[in-house]
């Protein structure tokens, strides 16, 4: 059963439904990260609207996610390459 939780971002509170305790933790951590980034942008750009600042946060978070995905993809390719190398090595010593 979904649990209703409240998170605060900026000056606003949002009620969310968390289907699992893990989701609740993720929602809370994400809200804290967004709020922290929002406050940082507010300090740097006090003349910008909340919508502008939240757009900056969203863009920055998406860039971070894309970078992390690319790193993970590269790591998976490296793992596959190492697996192939190990299998080849094991076959070569098995033939001896």
Residue pairs with C-beta under 8 A, 6 or more apart in sequence:
2 17
2 18
2 19
3 17
3 18
3 19
3 21
3 24
4 15
4 16
4 17
4 18
5 15
5 16
5 17
5 18
5 24
5 27
5 28
6 13
6 14
6 15
6 16
7 13
7 14
7 16
7 27
7 28
7 31
8 14
8 31
8 35
9 31
9 34
9 35
9 38
10 35
10 38
10 50
10 54
14 31
16 27
18 24
18 27
33 61
34 57
34 61
37 57
37 60
37 61
38 53
38 54
38 57
41 48
41 53
41 56
41 57
42 48
42 53
45 52
45 53
45 56
48 56
